[in-house]
Amino acid sequence: MTTMAESQGAGGFDRALTRNAAVSLKRLLCGFGLAALFGVPLGIVCGAWPRVNAFVAPVSVFGRSVPISALVPLMMAWFGLGETEKFMFIFIACVMFIVFDAARAVATVPERHVQTALTLGATRLQVLFKVLVPLALPEIFGSLRLLFGLGFGYIILAEIVAADGGLGYLIATSERIGPKTHIYPLLIVITLIAYGIDRLLWVAEHWLFPYREA
């Protein structure tokens, strides 16, 4: 996407940096968003129904044990070198962690809340949607915030190995054909972006769940 000819001058490098940062964030948002849409509901079901959890737990353990670096060539073999490979890499790298954390958040809701709701005549579905899910959501969101930061590192890794565009691609290209001095500002920018995203999610977490602090 961005050639090194564009990035030779300071202005060209700045434009390349902005463009490729947007590419990396798009890949991360698509892959992680898909993982959250799939993993959070499955994790909630696992936390609420132990029988479902007994079936999913071994798969979750296996998925969380696969080395991240080993997933890159596997995704390349399965999905080629296009955007789908980047999305699926983030999805598979994160989804089982999301399932595990969501299940744990639901399972650790104090039993007294469930018993109180049942005593008042609530059905099992009402307990799920009006007790378990609201009480577990703050912890689930906090887990997603941490995993999103890890996912940002994962997409950089995938782009360093094989990608056309993205911050990882800029690092790999600078390392191979120069100028290598561009690697240092790239690392600083990556760190600042990751920190900025974490702070935004922290603010969103406290705005959405002010009762968590109480």
C-alpha positions as CSV (number, residue, x, y, z in Angstrom):
1,M,0.0,0.0,0.0
2,T,2.6,2.5,1.1
3,T,5.9,2.4,-0.7
4,M,9.2,3.3,0.8
5,A,9.6,6.0,-1.8
6,E,6.7,7.8,-0.1
7,S,8.4,7.5,3.3
8,Q,11.9,8.8,2.5
9,G,11.1,12.4,3.4
10,A,9.8,13.5,6.7
11,G,6.4,14.6,5.2
12,G,6.1,11.4,3.3
13,F,6.9,9.3,6.3
14,D,4.3,11.2,8.4
15,R,1.7,10.5,5.7
16,A,2.7,6.9,5.5
17,L,2.6,6.6,9.3
18,T,-0.9,8.0,9.5
19,R,-2.2,5.9,6.7
20,N,-0.7,2.6,7.9
21,A,-1.8,3.3,11.5
22,A,-5.4,3.5,10.2
23,V,-4.9,0.2,8.3
24,S,-3.7,-1.6,11.5
25,L,-6.5,-0.2,13.6
26,K,-9.1,-1.3,11.0
27,R,-7.8,-4.8,11.0
28,L,-7.7,-4.9,14.8
29,L,-11.3,-3.5,15.1
30,C,-12.7,-6.0,12.6
31,G,-10.9,-9.1,14.0
32,F,-11.4,-8.2,17.6
33,G,-15.0,-7.0,17.1
34,L,-15.8,-10.4,15.5
35,A,-14.2,-12.2,18.4
36,A,-16.1,-10.2,21.0
37,L,-19.5,-10.7,19.2
38,F,-18.9,-14.5,19.2
39,G,-17.0,-14.9,22.4
40,V,-19.0,-12.8,24.9
41,P,-22.4,-14.5,24.3
42,L,-20.8,-17.9,24.3
43,G,-18.9,-17.1,27.5
44,I,-22.1,-15.9,29.2
45,V,-23.8,-19.1,28.3
46,C,-20.9,-21.2,29.6
47,G,-20.9,-19.3,32.9
48,A,-24.7,-19.7,33.3
49,W,-24.9,-23.4,32.3
50,P,-22.1,-25.6,33.7
51,R,-23.0,-28.4,31.2
52,V,-22.2,-26.1,28.3
53,N,-19.0,-25.0,30.0
54,A,-18.0,-28.6,30.5
55,F,-18.2,-29.0,26.7
56,V,-16.5,-25.7,25.7
57,A,-13.8,-25.6,28.5
58,P,-11.4,-28.1,26.8
59,V,-11.6,-26.2,23.5
60,S,-11.0,-22.9,25.4
61,V,-7.9,-24.4,27.1
62,F,-6.6,-25.6,23.8
63,G,-7.2,-22.3,22.1
64,R,-5.5,-20.3,24.9
65,S,-2.5,-22.6,24.8
66,V,-1.6,-22.3,21.1
67,P,1.5,-20.1,20.7
68,I,0.5,-16.9,19.0
69,S,3.6,-16.9,16.7
70,A,2.5,-20.3,15.4
71,L,-0.9,-18.9,14.3
72,V,0.6,-16.6,11.7
73,P,1.8,-19.3,9.2
74,L,-1.3,-21.3,10.0
75,M,-3.6,-18.4,9.0
76,M,-1.5,-17.7,5.9
77,A,-1.9,-21.4,4.8
78,W,-5.7,-21.3,5.5
79,F,-6.6,-17.8,4.3
80,G,-3.8,-16.6,2.1
81,L,-2.2,-13.2,2.4
82,G,-5.2,-10.9,2.1
83,E,-7.2,-9.0,4.7
84,T,-9.2,-12.1,5.7
85,E,-6.0,-13.6,7.1
86,K,-5.4,-10.6,9.4
87,F,-9.0,-10.6,10.6
88,M,-9.0,-14.3,11.3
89,F,-5.6,-14.2,13.0
90,I,-6.9,-11.6,15.6
91,F,-10.2,-13.5,15.9
92,I,-8.6,-16.9,16.7
93,A,-5.9,-15.3,18.9
94,C,-8.4,-13.6,21.1
95,V,-11.7,-15.4,21.0
96,M,-11.0,-18.2,23.5
97,F,-9.6,-15.7,26.0
98,I,-12.8,-13.7,25.7
99,V,-14.9,-16.9,26.2
100,F,-13.0,-17.8,29.3
101,D,-13.1,-14.4,30.9
102,A,-16.8,-13.9,30.1
103,A,-17.6,-17.3,31.6
104,R,-15.6,-16.6,34.7
105,A,-17.3,-13.2,35.2
106,V,-20.7,-14.8,35.1
107,A,-19.8,-17.8,37.2
108,T,-18.3,-15.5,40.0
109,V,-21.5,-13.4,40.4
110,P,-22.4,-14.0,44.1
111,E,-25.0,-16.7,44.5
112,R,-27.1,-14.6,46.9
113,H,-28.2,-12.4,44.0
114,V,-29.4,-15.4,42.0
115,Q,-31.2,-16.9,45.0
116,T,-32.9,-13.6,45.8
117,A,-34.1,-13.3,42.2
118,L,-35.4,-16.9,42.3
119,T,-37.1,-16.3,45.6
120,L,-38.9,-13.3,44.1
121,G,-40.3,-15.4,41.3
122,A,-37.8,-14.8,38.5
123,T,-37.4,-17.4,35.7
124,R,-34.0,-18.7,34.7
125,L,-33.9,-16.5,31.7
126,Q,-34.8,-13.4,33.8
127,V,-32.0,-14.3,36.2
128,L,-29.7,-14.5,33.3
129,F,-30.6,-11.2,31.6
130,K,-31.5,-9.2,34.7
131,V,-29.0,-10.5,37.3
132,L,-26.1,-12.4,35.9
133,V,-25.4,-10.4,32.7
134,P,-25.7,-6.9,34.3
135,L,-23.5,-7.8,37.3
136,A,-20.9,-9.5,35.0
137,L,-20.7,-6.8,32.3
138,P,-18.2,-4.5,34.1
139,E,-15.7,-7.4,34.5
140,I,-16.3,-8.5,31.0
141,F,-15.7,-5.0,29.7
142,G,-12.5,-4.7,31.7
143,S,-11.3,-8.0,30.3
144,L,-12.1,-6.8,26.7
145,R,-10.1,-3.6,27.4
146,L,-7.0,-5.6,28.4
147,L,-7.4,-8.1,25.5
148,F,-7.8,-5.3,23.0
149,G,-4.4,-4.0,24.0
150,L,-2.9,-7.5,23.5
151,G,-4.7,-7.7,20.2
152,F,-2.9,-4.5,19.0
153,G,0.4,-6.2,19.6
154,Y,-0.8,-9.3,17.8
155,I,-1.8,-7.4,14.6
156,I,1.7,-5.7,14.6
157,L,3.2,-9.1,14.7
158,A,1.1,-10.4,11.9
159,E,2.0,-7.4,9.7
160,I,5.7,-7.8,10.4
161,V,5.6,-11.4,9.2
162,A,3.5,-10.8,6.1
163,A,1.3,-7.9,5.1
164,D,0.8,-5.1,2.6
165,G,0.4,-2.0,4.7
166,G,0.1,-1.4,8.4
167,L,2.4,-0.4,11.2
168,G,4.1,-3.8,11.3
169,Y,4.7,-3.6,7.6
170,L,6.4,-0.3,8.0
171,I,8.7,-1.7,10.7
172,A,9.6,-4.8,8.6
173,T,10.2,-2.6,5.5
174,S,12.4,-0.1,7.4
175,E,14.4,-3.0,8.8
176,R,14.9,-4.6,5.4
177,I,15.6,-1.7,3.1
178,G,15.8,1.3,5.4
179,P,16.0,3.9,6.7
180,K,16.3,2.0,9.9
181,T,16.0,5.2,11.9
182,H,12.3,5.1,11.1
183,I,11.9,2.1,13.4
184,Y,12.3,4.2,16.6
185,P,9.5,6.7,15.9
186,L,7.4,3.8,14.8
187,L,7.8,2.1,18.2
188,I,7.0,5.3,20.0
189,V,3.9,5.9,17.9
190,I,2.7,2.3,18.5
191,T,3.2,2.7,22.2
192,L,1.3,6.0,22.2
193,I,-1.6,4.6,20.2
194,A,-1.9,1.6,22.5
195,Y,-1.8,3.9,25.6
196,G,-4.3,6.3,24.1
197,I,-6.8,3.5,23.2
198,D,-6.4,2.0,26.7
199,R,-7.2,5.4,28.3
200,L,-10.3,5.9,26.1
201,L,-11.5,2.4,27.0
202,W,-10.8,3.2,30.7
203,V,-12.9,6.4,30.5
204,A,-15.7,4.4,28.7
205,E,-15.6,1.7,31.4
206,H,-16.0,4.2,34.2
207,W,-18.8,6.0,32.3
208,L,-20.7,2.8,31.5
209,F,-20.3,1.2,34.9
210,P,-20.0,3.9,37.6
211,Y,-21.4,1.5,40.2
212,R,-18.4,-0.7,39.8
213,E,-16.3,1.6,41.9
214,A,-18.9,1.7,44.6
